[in-house]
Amino acid sequence: MTEILKEMESNNSAMMSETTKLTSCQKRPFSEDDDSFPDITSDPDSEEEWVPKTKAAKKSKRLIAEKPMTIKKNIKPKLEGTSTKKATVKKSPGKTAIKRTRKKLTEKPSTDQAVMKKLPDVNSDEEKLPSQSDPDVGNMKHQIPMEIKVEQPSTSGQMNERKIKDEDISFTWEEPALKKQKIEKDCDGKPVKLQRGNVEIGEMQMNWNIIQVLSEQTNSEAWACANLIQLFKEENTIPFIARYRKELTNNMDADTLREVQQTYEELMAVIKKAHTALQKIAKQNKLTSCIKTTLLNCRTVEEIEHVFAPFKSGSTKTKAQKARQLGLEPAVNLLIDCPGELNLNYYIKSNVKGLSNVTEVTTGMQHILADMMSKDRDTLDHIRRLCEPNIVFIQSTLTKVTAKNKEESKKDTDKFRLYQNFSSSIANIHHHQILAINRGEKLKILTVKVNIPDRVKNMFCGWCVNERWRPRGFARPELMKLLMNSAEDSYKRLIYPLLCREFRSLLTSNAEKESIAMFGRNLRQLLLINPVRGRVLMGIDPGFRHGCKLAIISATSQILYTDVLFLFSQGVPNAAEVLRNLLYKYSCSAIVIGNGTGCRETESFLADLINRKYFAPLDVVYCITNEAGASIYSVSPEAAKEMPTLDPNIRSAVSIARRVQDPLAELVKIEPKHIGVGMYQHDVSQTLLKATLDSVVEECVSFVGVDINIISETLMRHVAGLNASKAKSIIEWREKNGPFINREQLKDVKGLGPKTFQQCAGFIRINPENIKNFTNKQQQFDGTTGCQGITGDRSLKTSEGGGTVGKSRKKKGKTECISAQPNPLDQTCIHPESYNTAMRFLSFIGGKLCDIGIPAIQNSINTAWKNNSMDTLAQKLDTTAPTLQMIIDGLKQPRDYDIRAGFEQHDFKRNIVSLNDLERGTVLTGRVENATLFGVFVDIGVGRSGLIPIRYITAAKLPVSKKRRSLGLGPGERVEVKVMEVDRERNRISLDLIRVL
């Protein structure tokens, strides 16, 4: 023990003169022991501890000290799960490998625990640490103080040289070294495993609560956010949560759920990035508790990048790192803690670059102080608070190269003429302006700058010198000047660029989110347009050179006829006669025109014929629909599989007609971003855009509901919980075994597990008419009922009253027939998990399954409401109020109920209005074509859409149902507008919104 103490004194004597000065000083504001940096090293709830795969060899005992250390009696540094430390010899074929390990002394960590460092070995691998029962030690106990405190300046260079070795290291001769795993302790003294590699998200901890942050950023209740996080972890879909888990989310709609999900994923990305940065820094042996705490405090990716930048591979050393390597950090610490004791001449070394004179020493100290300020959480929070009441501007101008060659690049610069000398405060700038500026900057046409007022800098520097970084004692004028220069340098060189990046990133992120949300709202409105059922339609894809492609489809979307007509050539009378004969032959009185090239001319041609009553006695009408994406779909593999014998040009005409007949079934075949809703789709995150649009399609398909016995494979892919492979399995099962009789039979499909069934079952309908038609066909073919009359392994027996669901079993050598009975609840939106509750409710009100969807059930429900409230009745039925409301809605809705019935249909017309007919003040009705961040485009039937600027769309002009953000004006909405301005030279029409029809 005496030898150990001598070694400690010899190794630390060189630094004692400076460190004794620090002993009496208070903590620095940026100290690792500062309470402003909570020491959260890992998950405090984790009970997992690393256990070596092989027996650990006996380790040599080393006393480690850098800051105050306590040597206690009867120390037993043995971790849980480890075996007794003995020297072991590992034998391998032909070689003998000796494994040596080191053993460390552990103490319960505290907030003021010092960083421990090792001293040279004094014990062999065979020796034991002297215990208090040893006579020699007993004689020493009155001579050796049990508390030994050693303090020294904490410079990065010294820290790297004497970095603590917390890990157990196993060395094997001529064998690859084992990977190192660190065992640390949390605040409660529990041993926890340091996360490495792929780790479960729940085990990654930050110095902030993800539930609280998620609640603040989404303006949602914390308990709802906690429930949502759990639901997302369990892989529940947005439609399922929105419809069947309302009680857990406080009745959030699909848009709000999607926003919470996106924010949660962003926070998880920040957590992953922070822990990845920690692991990379630890691998470089440069991780300190201060850096770790700073990273764990970060809430954005930009903050993590700012802290991690000096540690990136290939990056040059920062000025602060170079100054620390010169040993100037003790001088900085002394400046803050005990400025009266600081002597700058002490650090001058004439033969060392950077320390040759006082100026170089002060410059190095300034770089270290500036770096500390730029990474201090309180300092960054204060500068952000200073920016809030002050007006921060974002400015854009033409680049120097573009300004010189303005005539050559006139075509490109004209697109950004509004932003060539643009300036706006970040609080008032619109989202579409941010996206436009970003596009101009990406094309190297614009230069963008963030301008923060100078008074922010002055207030910040004064606050740093007088409050946060004020020396704890009298400081000479030259030292105060050094501190002021450090604050100015930190702001100009480090903090100001960080703030600019944060402002730009926040503005861009918000603009992208709003633009993508607008895409989603427009797409939802487009998909939920009320279908035109029961009518034969003619679709026309206009064209000049290659003619107009037309296709006639039946009321069930079957292709009846296709052709190409040249309406604008010399054979116009002949084309009109052919068109009339086709309309007569197929009893078609509705024509759908695509809005592509030649649309205006085709519309004029048809309007003229209709006005002359050329098609009498047929009352022919027409409408114009958006054909965006039709040409892309016509050459896709899906179209080739569906219409293999048709030319791609003809396929587009079929798609145009089907878009009016059933918009949802047709538009899901096209990639959402090609449908043509929204703007700036190429300036936003493509990953986020695709995820949002796919989620909206899934939401619409699921909420409308699908009949599983007639649905196409393409549409089935978008049902919640299903994908391409599962949809294919369902189609194969249906082709092999016949139609589905009830929802329970979905469990028989290969690849559909309990989770998939839970997610999709409530959105699948089973129409008994399809089952009846199938059964009748089989009876006509076979003349019997039972097993021999049905394709497959089981009998399909229908029942009016529902009842238990039968299953089919296939035994070895024979087939056992079990009747499968349809359940009337399978025609409703009620989830199978609530069937028992629905049956109890029907029993309570005296209803029957056969009453579903008829007025009798409504009368029974009204009678039940007279004596019971919703909450009381839900409590009696042992369920929740939202679930009971969903059951009541499912029982009351007609069996052919379609949520799209409340949305608008396409407008059919007989005449055309010219742009010349418009005057200022004219009141018209039209239909919204597209909604953007700066206004809404409305088709008023003149061949050119008019724009309603966003300033004219006020809450007072919207109905109550449309005031919500998710239900704002979107494609398909019928509106009444007033013409404000007509620019016939540029074909521009400015409109004012009067009301929504």
N, C-alpha and C positions, 0 to 999 in steps of 0.2 A: 504493500500500500504506500510505503514511503517513496518507493521508486516512481510510482504513478504520479504522486504529487510533485516530485521533482521534475518530471517530464512536462507536467502542465505549466509549471512556473517558467521553465526554460523556453517553451514554445510561445508563451504569451508575453514575456517580459519586454519584447520590442515594441509592443503596442500599448502597454499599460499607461504610458505618460499621457497619451491623447484620450484614452477611454476613461480614465479617472475623472477627467473634466466633465464628461457627459453623465456621470453617475448621479450627480446632484441636480441635474437639469430635468425639467418636465418633458413629457412626450411631445414630439413634433406632430403637427396636424396631419402629416402624410405618413406617420410612422405605421409600421406593420401592426403595432399593438394598439393603434387608435381604435376607440370604440365606434368610430364612424365606418369602420370596415369590419362588419361581423364576420367571424371566422366560421364559415359553413363549408366544410371541406367535402362532405358527401351526405348521402341520405341518412338522416338521424334515425329513421325507422328501420333501416336495413339491419338484419341480424346475420347476414351471410358473412362468413369469414373465410379467407383463403386457407386451404389446408394443403400442404405439400403432397405430391403424388408418391414420393418415396420418403423413407425415414431421413430426417435431417441429421446431418453429422454434427458432432460437437463443435461449437463455435468459440473462438477466442473472445475474451471479454475486453472491451475497450471503454474507457471513460471518455465521454464526449462533452465538450463544453465550449460555449462561445459567449452566451449571456448568462444571467443568474441561473445556477443549477444547484439542485439539492441532492446530496447523496444520502439516502435513507437506509435504515437498518432493514435487514431481512428482505432485500429486494429479490423477487422471484420473477424474472422476466420471461415467463413461459406463456405462449399463446395457446388458446383453446385448440384442441385437436392435434397438437404437436406431441411428438414422442420425446422420451428422455434423450438429451443430447449426448451422444457417444460417437467416438471416431469410428467410422465405418469404411470398409474397403469394398469397392464395387468390382466384381470380377466380370470380365468379358472375354470371349474366345480369343486366346493368344495374347491378351493384353491385360494389365492390371491398372484400373483407373482409381485414383485416390480422390475422394470428394472432400472438399473443405468448405465449410460454411462459417459465416460470421454471425454472432449473436449480439443483439443490441439491448441496452437497458431502456425500459419503457416506464413512463410516468403518466399519470393522468394529466392530459393537456388542459391548459387554462387560457384565458384570453391574453395573458401576459407571458405565455410560454415562449422561451427563447429558442432560436434555431440551434440545434445541437450539431456539433462537429466532432469528428473522431481525432484521436491522438495516436501516436505510433504504438504498435503492439508491445506489450510487456509480458504477456503470458503466452505460453505455448498452448497448442491445441489440447494437451492432456491436463493442463492445470485447471484448478477450480478457483472461483472468486472467493477470497477469504470471507468467512461469515463472522458474525459477532460472537459466536461461541469459541472461535479460535483464540488461544491464549495470547498470541502476538497482537491480534487485533484488539483484544481486551485491554492490553497494556497501552495501546495507542489512543484509546478513545478519549482520554483526557488531554491529549496533546494535539489531536487533529480536529479542527472545527468541522461539524457536520454540514454547515452551510458554506459552500464555496461559490462566490459570485465573481464572474469575470465578464466585463463588458468591453466591446471594441466597436469601432466604426463599422457600419454595414455597407461596405462598398461592393459593387457588382463583381469586381475582379476577385476580391477575397472570397466572396460568396461562391463563385464558380470553383475556386481552388479548394475550398474546404466544405463543399456541399455535403450535406448530410446523406449518409447511406442508410436509408430506412429499410431497404429491402434485404431479404435473405438471398444470397448469391451462391449458387452451386457451380463449382468448377470441375470439369471432367477432362482429363488429359486425352488428346487426340479424338475428342467427340464434340459435336456441336454444342455450344453453350445453350443452357435452358433459357427460355424467355423470362424476363424479370416481371414480377408482380408486386406492386407496393401494397403494404398494409398500413392504413392510416387509422386515426381515431377521430370520432366526431366530438362535438361539444360535450356530450354526456359521457365520454370515455369509452364508448363502445367501439370495438374493432370493426371496421368496415372495409369493403374491398374497393380499391380504386378502379374506376370504370375504364375499360380498354376495349378497343374493337367495337363490334356490334353490340350495343347495350340496349336494354329495354328503356323506353322513354320514361316510364314511371320512376326509374332509378336515378335519372339525371336531375339533379337539384340545382336551383339557382337561388340567389339572394332575394328573390321576389316570388310571390305566389301566382302561379299561372291562372288560377281561377279568378283571383281578384283583378289581375291585369286584363283578362279576357272580358270580365264584366264591365270594366271601365271603358275599354275600347269599343265595345259593341252596345253600350248602354242597356245591358240586360241584367237581370237579377243574378246574384252569385250562385244561388242554389240551382237555378235553371242551367247555368253554365256548367256547374259540376255534374249535373245529370247528363248534359249533352256530351261532355268529354267522355263519360262512361259509355254512352250510346254509340259514339263514334268509334271508340276502341272495340266495341262488340260488332263493328261492321254493319250497323243498321243504316239503311238508305234514307235519304231526305223524304221521299214520299211516305214511307212507312212511319217515320217519326212524326211528320206533320199530321197524319191522319189518325194514327193509333197510339201515340204516346203524348197526347196534348197535355195531360196532367203533369208530365215530367218537365215540360218546356214552357209552361205558362202560356199555352195556346199560340206559340210562335208560328207564323206562316212560313212557307217554303223559302221565300227570299231572305227572311231574317235568319232562318236556319243555315242557309247557304253562306250568308255573311259571317255568322259565328264560326262555321266550319273553316272557311278560308282564313279568318283571323287566327283560329286555333292552329292551323297548319303553319302559318307564318311564325307564330310563337315557338312552335316545336322546331322549326328550322333554325331559329335563333339559339335555342337550347342546344341543339345538335352542333351548331357551328361553334358555340362557346366551348363545349366540351372537347370538340376536335382540336380547337386551338390550344386548350390546356394540355392535351396529350402531346401535341407537336412541340410545344415549348418545354414540357417535361422531358421529352426525348432528347432535347438539346441541352439538358442540364442547366436551364436558365429560369426555371419556374420558382418564383418567390411567393410568399403569402400575399404580398401587396398586389402583384400581377394577377394572382388567382382571384383575389377578392374583386379586383377591377373588372375582370372578365365575367365573373358571376353576377356582377351588378348590371351588365349591359342588357338592354332591352331591344336593341335594333341591330341589324347586320352592320350598319355603318359604324356604330360604336365598337363592335368587335374588330372590324377591319382597322380602325384607328389604333386600337391597342396592339393588335397582332402584327401590324405592318413591319416593325423592326425585326421580327423573328421569321419573316418569310424567307424561304431558301432563295439564294441568289441576290437578296437585297443587301445594299451596302449598309455599313454601320451608321447609325444616326450620330449627330453631333453629341447628344447626351451620352450615348454609349461610349464614344471615344473619350469623353471627359471622365466618365466613371472609371474607365480602364487606367486613366492617369492618376487615379486615387483622389479625386476632388470631391467625392460625395461626403466624406467626413467634414470637409470645410463647409459644405452647404448645410449639413445637419447642425453644425456649430453656429452658423449664421442665424438660424431660426431659434435654436434652443438657448445658446449662450453667446450672443454676439460680442460681449465684452472680452471673451477669451480668444476670439479669432484673430490670428496673426497671419495675414496673407503671405508675408515673406517666408514663413515656415515651409510653404509648398513650392517655392521657386527652386527649380533645378536647371541650371544654365545649359546643361548638355542634353536636355530632353525637350523635344519639340512639343509645344503646347504648355510648357511650364517654365520657359526661359525668363519670363518677366511677369510683373504683376498684372499687366494688361491681359496676357494670355491666360493667367490663372482666373481672373475675373470673367473673362469670356467663357471659359469652360464651366465655371460655376453658374453663369447665366444660362447656358444650355441645359444644365441639369435641372435648375429651378423651372425653366420654361417647360421642360418635359413633365416634371411633377405636376405643375399646374394644369397642363392639358389633359392629364389622365386622372385628376382628382374628381370624384363624383360630385362633391359639394360645389366645387368651382364650376363645373360644366352645368350643373343645375342652375346656378346663379346667373350665368351668362345667358342661358335660355330664358330665364325669367325677365332679365333686362330687355330682351328683344320683344317680349310680348306687348308692352304698352307702346313701343316705338314702331314706326312704319318702316318695314323692310320692303324694298322694291326689287322686282326682277325686270331686267332690261334686255332687249335684243336689238342688235344692229347688223348690218351687212358685214360679212368678213372683208378683209382688205383685198383679197384676191377677187372676190365677187364684185366689189365696188370698182376695181380697176377695169374689169372686163364686163361691165354692166350691160353693154350693148350686145355682146356675144351671148350672154346668158340671160337675155331679157325674158325668154319664155319661162325659164325657171324662177327668176326673181319676181315676175309678175304674180306668181302664185302666193308669194309671201310679202306682197306690197304693204299689207296691214301691219307687218311685224318688222319692217326695215328700221324704224325708229320707234320702237314700242317700249312702253314703261307702265307698270302696274304694280300695286302693292300685292304681296302674297296673300293678303286676306280677301282681296276683291277679285283677283284674277279668276277667270272661268276655266273649267276643266278642258274645254275644247281648245282654248288658247294655249294651255300648257302643252297639249299634244301637238298642236301646230308648230309651236316653237321648238319642241324636241325634234320634230321631223326636219325642220329647217336646219337645225344644228347637225343632225345626222348626215344631211346632204351637203354639209360644209358651206351652206349659203348664209347662215346666221351665226352670230357670236352671242352667247348668253352670259349674263353676269348678274350676280346677286349683290345688291348694294345695302349694307347695314350702316346706319347713321354713325358718325364719328363720336357722338355723345355716349353711345353704348360702350365704345372702347375706353373713353375717359372715365366713365363710372366704374367700369370693370377694373381698370388698373388701380384706381383709388381704393376700391373695395379690397383688392388683393393685398395692397401694401398696408392698409390701415386695419384690416380685420382678419381675413382668413390666413394670410401668410405674414402677419405682423410678427417681428422678432419678440421673444419673451425676455425682454430686457433692453437696456439702452444700446442703440446701434449708432455707430459713427455715420456722419453724412455720406461718406463714400459707400458705406454698406447699404444705406437706404437708397442711394442712387442705383446701386447694383440691383436691388430688389425691384425698383421701378422699371429699370431696363429689362429685367427678366419678365415682368408681367406684360410689357409692351411687345417683347419678342415672342412670348407665348401666344398672345392674341393674334399678332400679325402672321406669324409663320405656321402656327399649329391650330389654334382654336378657330380663327376666321375661316380657313379652308374647310374645317370640319363642319362648321355651321352652314356654309354654302352647300356642301354635299347633303347635309341633313334636310335643308329646306328644299333643294331640288328633288331629292329622293321622295320626300313626303308629298310634295305637289304632284310628282309623276305617279306615285302610287295611288293617291286619291283620284287623280284623273283617270287612270287605267281602270280602277275599280268602278268608278261611275260609268265609264264608257261600256265596260263589260256588263254592268247591271242593266244599262239601257239596251244592249244587245239581247239580254235575257228577257226583258219585259216585252220588247218588240217581237221576239220569237214566240213567246207564249201567246200573245195576241194573235199572231198569224196562224199558229197551230190550232188554236181553239175557235177559229171562225166556224160559224154554223154551216155544216155541210148541206149541199143541195141534193137531197135524196129523191129517188123515184122519178128522175127525169133523164131522158136521153140527151146527151150533150155532144156538140161538135167542137173540137179543139182546132184552132188555126194558129200555126207558127208562121208569122208573116215573113215575106222575103221578096226581093226584086229579081235578082239575076237567076236564082235557083227556084223561084216560084214559092207559093204559099203551101206549106205542108198541112194537110188536114187529116183528122181522125175522128170517127164517130164511135162513141162508147155507149153501152147499154146502161140501164139503171143499176146494174150490178157490176159496173166497171169492166165488162167484157168488150173486147175490141170487135166492132161490127164491120168497119170499112176504113180503109186508108187510101189516100191519093195525093197528088200534087197538082195544084191549079195555078195557072199564070193569070192573075187578075188584072195586071197592069200592062199587058201586051195588046196587040191588035185584035186578039180574039176575046175581048171582054164580053160581048154578048153571049158567046158560046159558054164562057166560064160561068156567067150568071145563070144560064139555063141548066148547066150541070149541077150547080149548087142547089137550085130549086128542086131538081129531080131527086137529089140525095135527101133533102129535108123531107120531101113527100114520102119517099120510100121507107125511111126509118122513123117517121113521125117525130122528127126532131124540131123543136121550136126554140131552142136555146143555143147560142153560139158563144164560145169563149175565145177571146183573142189575146195572144201574148203581147206584152208591151215592148217588144224588141224593135229592130229595124223594120220599117214599113207598117208599123202599127197604126199610125195616123191615117195613112192612105187606105189601109184595109177597113178601118172604121168608117171613113167617108164613103167608101164603096158600099158597105152594108147599110149604112144609114140612108143612103140615097135609094136603095132598093126597097127598104122597109117603108120609107115615106111614099113611094109610088105603089105600095101594096103589091109588090111583085110576088110575094110569097103567099098571098091569100089563097085559101081561107086560113092558112096557118098564121097565128099571131107570133111572129118571130121577134125575139129580143136578143140582145147581146150584152156582154160585159167584158171588161179588160182586166187581166190578172197579171201579176208579176211573174215573169218567166226566168228570174235569176236562178241559175244552177241547173236549168233544164238541159242545156247543151252538155254540161259536164256529166249529168246523170245518164244521158243517152248513149255515151260511149263507155260507161262503167260496166264492170263484170256483172253487177246486179241486173242492169237493164238487159244485157246480152242473155242472161239466164232466164229472165222473165219473158222477153220478147225476142227469141233467137232468130226468127225469120224476117224481122223488120229491119229496114235501113235505119241507122242512127238518127237521120234527120226526121224520119216519121215518128220515132220513139219520143222525140221532144214534143210533138203535137199531142200524142197520147198523154204525156205527163201534164201538159197544160190543161187538158180537159179534166183529168182526174184531180188536179189541184182545187178545182171548184166543187167537184162532186164529193170528195172526202179529203180535205186539206191535210189532216193529221196523218192518214195512212200513206199519202203520197210524199209529203215533205220529209218524213223520217228517212226516206231512201237517199236523201241528199245530205252531204256533210253540212252541218249547220252554218258554218262560216261562208258558204257559197249561196245561201238563201237571199242575201242582200238586205239585211236589216242592220241599222246602225251605221256608224262612220268610224274612221280611224282604226279599222280592224287590223291593219298591218303595223300600227304603232303601239299596240298593247302586247302584253305577255301572251304569246300564243298558247302556252300550256294552260294558263288560267282561263283564257277565252274558250278553249276546247272543253275544259272540264265544266265550266259554267253552262255552256250551251248543251252539252250532252246531259247535264243534270236537269236542265229545263225540259228537254225532250222526254227524258225518263219521267219527270213529274207530270207532264201533260198526258202521256200515254197511260200512265198508271191511274191518274185521277179520272180520266174518261172511262177507263175499263176496257177490257178486251174479251171477246168471246173466243175461248181457247179452241173451239171446234171449227172455226172458220178463219181464224187469224192467220196472216202470212208469217213466214219465218222472219222476214225483215222487221216487221212491226213487233214481233214477240221479243226480239233482242233488247228492246228498250223498256220492257216491263221491269219494275223494281226487283232487284235480286237475280235477274236472268242476264245471260250474255249469249254470244253467238253459239257456243258449244252446247249450252243447256237448251237453247231454243231449238237447235237441230235435234237434240235427243227427244224433245217433246213432239216434234213433227214426226220423227221416226216411230215413236210409240203410237201416235195417232194413226199413222198409215198402217201399222201392223195390227193394232188391236181395235180399231174403230174409234168413234168419238168418246170423249170423256163423259162419264155419267155424273160424277161429282168431284169436288175439289180433292177429296182424300186420295183419289187415284193418282194425283200428281206425285205422291210418295213412292209409287211403283216405278216411276221413270228413273232410269239409270243416271246417276250424277246429281240428282236433286236431294240434298240432305235436309235435315230439320231446319237449318238456318235459311236456306233458300226457300223452302216452303213457307216459313214464317214471313219472309219479306214479300213474296209474290202472291200468296193465296188470296189476300183481300182484294187484289186488283184484277183478278181473273173471274169472268162470268161464265156460266154454263146455261145456255138457252135450251129449254126442254123441246122447243120446236125442232131444233137440229137433231136431237136424239130421236124424236118421234119419226122424223123423215127417214133417218137411217134405219130404224127398226122396221118401218113399213116396207122399205126397199128389200130388206132381208127376208121379210115374210112373203113378199110377192115372189121373190126368187126361189125360196125354199119351200113355201107353203106350210111351214111349221114354226113353232117357237121353241125356245130352249137352247141347249148347247149346240146342237147340230145346225142350227139356223144362224149362228153368229160367227163372224170371223174373229178368230182369236181363241183364247183359252177359257173364257168365262161367259156366262150368260148376262145379258144386259136387260134387266127387267125394270120398267118404269113404274113409278108410284106417285100418286097425287099428293099424298100426305107427308112425304119425306120419310123420316125414320132412320133406323140404323143404316150405316153404310156397309155394304158388303165388299169383300175383297176376293180376288182370284188367287188360287194357289195351284202350283204345278207340282204334283208329286211324281216320284220316280215311276215310270212305266205307265202312268195314266194322268188324266187331267181332271181335277176336281172343280166342278162348276158351283160358283157361289153368286147369287144375284147381287148386283150393284144397283142401289136405288138412288134416284136423284133427290137432292135436298133443295127445297124452295129457297132456303137461305143462300144457296150458291149463286142466286141471281141478284143478290144485293151487295152493298159495299161492306156488310158486316163481316168481320174477320172470323175465321173458324175458332180462334181462341175465345171468342165471345159468344159462341153458339149456345152454350149452357145458360149464360145470362139472358140471352134473347128469348130462350124458351121459358125461363122463369118469368120474364117480363110479360110474355104473351099469356102465360097462365094467370098472372096477376090481374091483367086487364080483361081476361076472358076471351082472348082472341085465338085464332087458329092460323096455321101456316098457309092455308089456302086463302086467307084474307090479305096477304101481303100485297101492297100496291093498290088496294081498292079503297073507296071512301069509308067502308065499314071499319077498317082499322083506325082511321082518323077519329071516328066517333068514339071508339073504345078508349083511345089515348086521351081525348079531351075529358072524358068522364073520370079517368084516373087522376087528371091534373086538379080536379076540383078539391080533393081532400089531401093532396100530397104535393110538396114542392120537389124540384129536381134533386136537391141534395138529400132530402128525406127519403125519396124513392131509391136513390142510388145507394144509400146506406142500408135500406131494407134488402136490396138485391146484392149486397156485398160487392159493389163495383164503384167506379168513380163517375162523377157527373159528365165529363167529356165522353167517356165510353158509352154511357147510357144515352147521351144525345146522339151519338153516331148510330146506335142501335135503332133509336126512334126514327131518325132520318132514313135509314135503310128500309125500315118497315113501311114508311109512308110513301116513299118514292115509287112511281109506276115502274113496272118491270122493264119497260123500254126507255127508262129515264136516261137522258144524256145531258151532262153539264154544259155542253156547247149550245144547247137550245137558248140559253140566255145571252149568247153572243150574236153579233151581227152577221148577216149573210152578204154575199156579193150583190152589188147593185146591178140590175139589168136595165137597159135603156133602149130607146128606139130612135133617138135623134142625137145630133152632135151640136156642140156649142163652140164657136170660133173665138180665138183670142181677141178678134176685132169687136166682138159683141160685148166685151167687158168694159165697164166704166167705173170710175171712182164712186164708191158707195153702194155698188151692186151687192145684193145679198144672195148668197148661193148656199146650196148644201153639197157636201163632198165627203170623201172617205179618206182617213189618214193612211198614207202610203208608208211613211217612215218617220221615226222620231229620233232626234239627235240631241246633243247637249246644248245646242244653241237655238233649237226651234223644231217645229213639226211641219213636214211636207204633206200637203193635202191635194188629192186628185179631185178637181172640180169639173172634169170633163171637157177641157179645152186642149188636151194634148200636151199640156205643160203643168206640172205640179206647182202650186203656190206655197209660199213659206209663211207660217205663223211664227214670228219671233218669240223667243221664250219669255220676253217681258210682257207679252199680251196674254200669256196663259197663266191666269191667276186663280187662286183657290175659289174665289167668288163665282167664277164662271164654270167650275166643275161641280158635278153632282157629288153628293156625300160619298157614294161608293167609289168615286174616282179620285178623291182627295188623298188617299193613301198613296205612298210612293210607288208601291208595287203594282198599283192599278191605274197609273196615269195614262195619258193619251198614248195609244199605240196603234199599230197597223190594224185596219178593219173598223176603227171607231168612226161612226157617222157624226159629223159636226156641221153646224151652221156658221158660216163665215161672212165677213164683209170685206170687199175689195178696198184696200187702202191705197195701192199704187200699182200701175201697169207700165212696165218698161218694154215696149214692143221691139226696140232695137236689140236688147239683150234677152228678150223673151223671159222676163222676170216679173213675177206677180207677188206682191206683198199683201198679206191677209191679216185680219183681226178676228179672233175667236169671239163668237157671240154666245154660243152654248153648245153643249154636247147633247145630241139627240138620243 
